[in-house]
Amino acid sequence: MNKRWLLALFLFTVAACAPQDQVPQAEVIEAPDNSNDVLFTPDCILGFETYPSAISPIGDVVDPSPPHVFTWDMDCVPDSYKIRLFKDGASTAIEVFDNIDTSVEKYTSQVQLEPFTHYTWELQVYVNKGPKSYASGHFQTGPLCTAENLVPPTLVSPADGSVDSGKGWGNLEEVQAVIKYPVGNCRPKYFDIDYSWNADFSGEDIFNIAQPSYGKKEGDWLIFEDDSSATIDCNLYYWRARSVADSGHSDWGETFTFYLDVYGNCFHFPEFKALSNANCRRDPWAGENYVGVIWEGDTAELLGLNDDASWGMFKLKNELECWVNMDLLETDPPDAVFFPGYYPVLEHGEQPENVPALAPEDEVSDGETPSGCIVIDESGNPVCVIPCPQRSSTARACP
C-alpha cells in the first residue's frame, strides 16, 4: 500500500480513538428567593387548573384601618384574579378588587373597613375566561383591647336556673353557650368559657369551652356563641366566662347554673320531708296566715316556687295546697336532685308591710295547731273542727 495511504489511515484511527473535547460546564445559577414567581410556576390550563387555597386572613381579628393583605396558594398562574369582599353574610359584595398581579399570590387593599364587623373574602380565578375556581376566608375587625380595657362578658344562655335540652343537632349532649360583650372602643381577642359540676369550679373536668371568637353585632352588643365539649346528660352545671386579650384577661364574671336534660327523662320529681313540724301558709311569708302543717317526718309534693325559690307551694297528704319555707324540708330521698328550674314560679298575694321574720325553725308546738279543718262526723256530715286533728289524712282546711 502506498505509504501516503498508510499514514492517512493511521491518523484517522488516532483521531477516532482520541477522547472528545469536553463541553465547558454551564455556570451554576442559584434560584432567586422569589422562587414562586411565574418563572418557576406553569400557566394554568383550562380544565386542568388546580383550585386555590386561602391562607390569610382566616378567622383573624384585624384592625379596620388599611392596609389589609390577602394571601393564597396556587400552583399555576391563571389569566386573572378577582377578590370580592362581603359584610355580615350578605350576598352582595361591598368591594371588588381586580387588576391583581398574577405573578404573586397576595393582594394589598387600602380600603377602610368598619369596626366590629364580620367580613368574608372570596378569591375568583379565571383561566381563558372559562370556568372560575374559588377560595374564601373570613375575618372580623377590631380594634382589639388590651387587658386593662377588658370587662367580663355577660352570660345569656343557658339562662340561670334553666333546664337545657342540648344543641338539638350533631352531638345532642353538647350545650351551646351564648355570651355578649358591650360594643365600645375595642373588643376582646376571644373568650374563655368554663363549665363545672362544682360551684367553686374546683376539681378536674373536661367541660371547658376555649376561645369563641366569632361574634356578630346586635345593637349595643357583640354576640358570641360556642359549643361545649363532653357535657353529660342529667347533670347540674355551673358556668362562667371571661374576656381575653394578648396581654391578659378580665376577671371571671357572674356564675349561672343549668340542668342538662337532653331526652326529657332525667328528673324524677321528689317529694319533700319535713325536718320538723312546719307551718303551711296561704302565702309565702310568716305571720298569722297558716292553714295547715306538715308534721315532722311527713312528706308533701312540691308544686311550684316563689320568685327566689325560698318558699314552695306543696300539696299535702290531705290535698291541701299551701306554702312552706324551703329551709324546713329536705328532698325525699335525701340524695334526690332538687333543681328549682324544673318548677314553675307561682303567683301569690302581695306581701303586707311589717311581716314578722321567719323563725329559725318555723315549728308547730305540741299543743298548737295552725287552723281548723273539715272532717266527717259520726253522722257522715262535713264539719269544721278546731283544732284540726293531727295527721288527719282526709282533712281539708276550713273556709
C-alpha positions in Angstrom: 0.0 0.0 0.0 1.2 3.5 -0.7 2.9 4.9 2.4 0.8 8.1 2.0 -2.4 6.0 2.4 -0.9 4.2 5.4 -0.1 7.5 7.1 -3.6 8.8 6.4 -5.2 5.6 7.8 -3.0 5.9 11.0 -4.0 9.5 11.6 -7.7 8.7 11.1 -7.6 5.9 13.6 -5.8 8.0 16.2 -8.4 10.8 15.8 -11.3 8.4 16.2 -9.9 6.9 19.4 -9.0 10.2 21.0 -11.3 11.5 23.8 -13.8 14.1 22.6 -13.3 17.7 23.8 -15.4 18.4 26.9 -18.1 20.9 26.6 -17.4 23.7 29.1 -19.7 23.2 32.2 -22.5 25.7 32.3 -22.3 28.2 35.1 -24.5 27.2 38.1 -27.1 29.8 38.7 -28.8 29.9 42.1 -32.6 30.2 42.2 -33.7 33.6 43.3 -35.6 34.0 46.6 -38.9 34.6 44.8 -39.0 31.0 43.7 -42.8 31.1 43.4 -42.7 33.7 40.7 -44.1 33.0 37.2 -40.6 31.9 36.1 -41.0 28.7 38.1 -44.8 28.3 38.0 -46.6 26.9 34.9 -49.6 28.6 33.4 -53.0 27.1 34.3 -54.6 25.1 31.6 -58.3 25.2 31.2 -59.8 22.0 32.5 -56.7 21.0 34.4 -56.2 24.0 36.7 -55.9 23.3 40.4 -58.0 25.1 43.0 -56.5 27.8 45.1 -56.5 27.7 48.9 -56.9 30.8 51.1 -54.2 31.4 53.6 -54.9 34.7 55.3 -56.9 36.3 56.9 -58.9 33.3 58.1 -60.6 33.6 61.5 -58.5 36.5 62.5 -59.4 39.7 64.2 -57.8 42.6 62.3 -57.6 46.3 62.7 -60.2 48.0 60.5 -57.7 50.6 59.1 -55.7 49.6 56.0 -53.5 48.1 54.7 -55.2 44.6 54.6 -53.2 41.8 52.9 -55.0 38.9 51.4 -52.8 35.8 50.6 -53.5 32.5 49.0 -51.7 29.5 47.4 -52.0 28.4 43.8 -49.6 26.0 41.9 -50.3 27.5 38.4 -50.6 31.0 37.1 -54.1 31.9 35.8 -55.1 34.7 33.4 -56.5 36.9 36.2 -57.7 37.1 39.7 -60.6 38.9 41.4 -61.3 39.3 45.1 -64.8 40.1 46.3 -65.5 41.3 49.9 -68.7 40.7 51.7 -70.0 42.1 55.0 -72.0 40.2 57.7 -73.0 37.3 55.5 -74.6 39.5 52.7 -74.9 38.0 49.2 -73.8 41.2 47.5 -70.1 42.2 47.6 -69.3 45.6 49.1 -65.9 45.8 47.4 -64.4 44.1 44.3 -60.7 44.1 43.7 -59.3 43.2 40.2 -56.2 44.0 38.1 -54.4 41.8 40.6 -50.8 40.8 39.7 -50.9 37.1 38.8 -47.2 36.6 39.4 -47.7 36.9 43.2 -50.2 35.2 45.4 -51.2 38.2 47.5 -53.1 41.4 47.3 -53.0 44.5 49.5 -56.2 46.5 49.9 -56.2 50.2 51.1 -59.9 50.2 51.9 -61.1 51.4 55.3 -63.2 48.7 57.0 -65.9 49.1 59.6 -65.1 48.3 63.2 -66.6 45.3 65.0 -67.8 43.7 61.7 -67.6 40.2 60.2 -66.2 40.0 56.7 -65.9 37.2 54.1 -63.5 37.5 51.2 -63.7 35.3 48.1 -60.9 34.8 45.5 -62.0 34.1 42.0 -59.6 32.5 39.5 -60.1 33.0 35.7 -58.5 30.7 33.0 -59.0 31.6 29.4 -62.1 33.4 30.5 -63.5 30.0 31.3 -65.0 28.4 34.4 -63.8 30.0 37.7 -62.4 28.3 40.7 -62.7 29.8 44.2 -61.1 30.1 47.6 -62.5 32.0 50.6 -61.8 33.1 54.1 -63.4 35.2 56.8 -62.3 37.6 59.5 -63.5 40.2 61.9 -62.4 43.7 62.6 -61.4 45.2 66.0 -59.7 47.2 67.2 -58.6 44.7 69.9 -58.5 45.5 73.6 -55.5 45.4 75.9 -56.0 43.5 79.2 -56.6 46.8 81.0 -59.6 47.6 78.8 -61.4 44.3 79.3 -64.6 43.7 81.2 -66.2 40.3 81.9 -68.8 39.2 79.3 -72.5 38.9 80.1 -73.9 35.4 80.2 -77.0 34.9 78.1 -77.7 31.2 77.6 -78.2 28.7 79.2 -80.1 31.1 81.4 -79.5 30.9 85.1 -81.7 28.3 86.8 -82.8 26.9 83.4 -83.2 23.3 82.1 -81.2 23.0 78.9 -82.1 20.4 76.3 -78.7 20.5 74.4 -78.0 21.7 70.9 -80.6 19.7 69.1 -78.3 18.6 66.3 -74.9 16.9 65.9 -73.8 15.8 69.4 -77.1 16.3 71.2 -75.5 16.4 74.6 -73.3 19.4 73.7 -74.6 22.7 75.1 -74.4 25.9 73.1 -73.3 28.8 75.2 -74.2 32.3 74.3 -72.5 35.4 75.7 -72.4 39.1 74.9 -69.9 41.9 75.1 -70.6 45.6 75.0 -69.7 47.5 71.9 -67.2 50.1 72.8 -63.8 51.3 71.7 -62.3 47.8 71.5 -63.2 44.1 71.7 -61.5 41.0 73.2 -59.5 38.7 71.1 -61.5 35.7 72.4 -63.3 34.4 75.5 -62.8 31.5 77.9 -66.0 29.7 78.9 -65.9 27.2 81.8 -68.3 24.6 82.9 -68.1 22.7 86.2 -70.0 20.3 88.4 -68.8 22.3 91.4 -69.9 25.8 92.5 -66.3 26.8 93.1 -65.1 25.3 89.8 -62.7 23.1 91.8 -61.6 19.7 90.6 -60.7 18.4 87.2 -63.3 18.3 84.5 -63.4 18.2 80.7 -66.3 20.7 80.1 -64.2 23.7 79.2 -65.0 25.7 76.1 -62.0 27.5 74.7 -61.8 30.6 72.6 -65.1 31.5 71.0 -64.1 34.5 68.8 -66.7 34.8 66.1 -69.3 37.4 67.0 -72.0 39.4 65.4 -73.1 42.9 66.3 -76.7 43.3 67.6 -77.4 46.8 68.7 -75.1 47.8 71.5 -73.7 44.2 71.9 -71.4 41.8 70.2 -72.9 38.3 70.5 -70.7 35.2 70.7 -71.6 31.6 70.9 -69.8 28.2 71.0 -70.4 24.6 71.8 -69.4 22.7 74.9 -67.3 19.6 74.9 -68.3 16.4 76.5 -71.1 17.6 78.8 -73.0 14.7 80.3 -76.8 14.4 80.3 -78.8 14.6 83.6 -76.3 16.8 85.5 -76.3 20.1 87.2 -73.7 22.5 85.8 -72.1 25.8 86.8 -70.7 28.0 84.1 -68.9 31.3 83.7 -66.9 33.3 81.2 -64.0 35.9 80.9 -62.6 38.1 78.2 -59.1 37.5 76.8 -56.5 39.8 75.1 -53.0 39.3 74.0 -51.7 40.9 77.2 -54.0 39.1 79.7 -57.7 38.6 80.6 -60.5 40.0 82.7 -61.9 38.6 85.9 -64.4 35.8 85.7 -67.9 37.2 85.5 -71.1 36.0 87.2 -71.8 32.3 87.6 -75.0 30.7 86.2 -76.4 27.2 86.8 -78.4 25.0 84.5 -79.6 21.4 84.5 -78.9 19.4 81.3 -81.9 17.2 80.3 -81.5 16.3 76.7 -84.0 13.5 76.3 -86.6 14.6 78.9 -86.2 11.6 81.1 -83.6 12.8 83.7 -85.6 14.1 86.5 -87.9 12.3 88.9 -89.8 14.9 90.9 -89.0 14.1 94.6 -91.3 14.6 97.5 -90.0 16.7 100.4 -89.9 15.6 104.0 -90.4 17.9 106.9 -87.4 18.2 109.2 -89.7 19.4 112.0 -93.3 20.4 112.2 -93.6 23.1 109.5 -96.5 25.6 109.2 -98.1 25.6 105.8 -99.4 29.1 104.8 -101.8 30.8 102.5 -99.0 33.0 101.1 -95.2 32.7 101.2 -94.4 34.8 104.3 -94.5 34.4 108.1 -97.5 35.6 110.1 -100.9 34.6 111.1 -101.6 33.1 107.7 -101.0 29.4 108.3 -103.7 27.0 107.1 -102.1 23.6 107.6 -99.0 21.8 108.7 -96.5 19.2 107.5 -95.7 17.1 110.5 -92.1 16.1 111.2 -91.2 13.1 109.0 -94.3 13.5 106.8 -93.8 14.2 103.1 -95.6 16.5 100.6 -95.4 17.1 96.9 -93.8 20.4 95.6 -95.9 22.1 93.0 -94.1 25.4 92.4 -92.0 28.1 93.9 -92.0 31.8 94.6 -89.6 34.2 92.7 -86.5 33.4 94.7 -87.3 29.8 95.4 -87.3 30.4 99.2 -90.9 29.2 99.6 -92.6 26.3 97.9 -96.2 25.5 97.2 -96.9 22.0 98.5 -99.7 19.5 98.1 -100.2 17.8 101.5 -101.5 14.3 102.0 -104.9 15.7 102.7 -104.8 17.5 99.3 -104.4 20.9 100.9 -102.2 23.2 98.9 -100.2 25.8 100.8 -96.8 27.5 101.1 -93.9 26.2 103.2 -90.4 27.7 103.7 -87.9 25.6 101.8 -85.4 25.6 104.7 -87.8 23.5 106.7 -87.8 20.5 104.4 -85.4 18.1 102.6 -85.8 16.0 99.5 -87.1 12.5 99.9 -84.9 10.6 99.3 -82.2 13.0 100.7 -79.9 12.5 97.7 -82.5 13.4 95.1 -81.7 16.3 92.8 -83.6 19.5 93.7 -83.3 21.9 90.8 -85.6 25.0 91.0 -85.6 25.4 87.3 -87.9 22.4 86.9 -90.7 24.1 88.9 -93.0 26.9 87.8 -92.9 30.3 89.6 -96.4 30.7 91.1 -98.3 33.8 91.7 -99.3 34.7 95.3 -100.8 37.6 97.2 -98.9 40.8 97.8 -96.9 40.7 100.9 -98.1 43.2 103.6 -95.8 45.6 105.4 -94.2 44.7 108.7 -94.3 40.9 108.1 -92.5 39.2 111.0 -89.3 37.5 110.2 -89.4 33.7 109.9 -88.2 32.0 113.0 -85.1 29.8 112.6 -87.4 26.8 112.9 -90.9 27.6 111.9 -92.2 24.7 114.1 -95.6 23.9 115.4 -95.6 23.2 119.2 -97.2 20.1 120.6 -100.3 21.9 121.7 -100.6 24.2 118.7 -102.5 23.6 115.5 -102.4 26.0 112.6 -106.1 26.2 111.8 -109.4 24.3 111.7 -110.2 21.7 109.1 -113.2 19.9 107.7 -113.7 16.3 108.9 -116.6 13.9 108.6 -118.6 13.4 111.8 -120.3 10.3 113.0 -123.4 11.1 111.0 -121.4 11.4 107.8 -121.7 15.2 107.7 -118.7 17.5 107.0 -117.9 19.7 109.9 -115.2 22.2 110.8 -113.1 21.0 113.7 -110.9 23.4 115.6 -108.1 22.4 116.2 -107.5 20.2 113.2 -106.8 16.6 114.3 -103.1 15.8 113.9 -102.1 13.7 110.9 -105.6 13.6 109.5 -105.2 12.3 106.0 -108.7 13.3 104.9 -108.9 16.7 106.4 -109.3 19.9 104.4 -108.8 23.4 105.7 -112.0 25.2 106.8 -113.2 28.0 104.6 
